[in-house]
Amino acid sequence: MESSHVQALQSKHAGLEARLREEMNRPAPDLAMVQQLKKHKLRIKEELSAT
């Protein structure tokens, strides 16, 4: 069961990374969105390191 949780977190992390890359490649990135995505990614990364 824990393995599926870790996989779900890794999948979310990868999705956030893709969204972050996409936002940063825009001509005028939304900096508030970038900051929010980074914070969310960090929370997931911390949860992954705790498992």
Beta strands, then each sheet from edge to edge (+ up, - down):
end
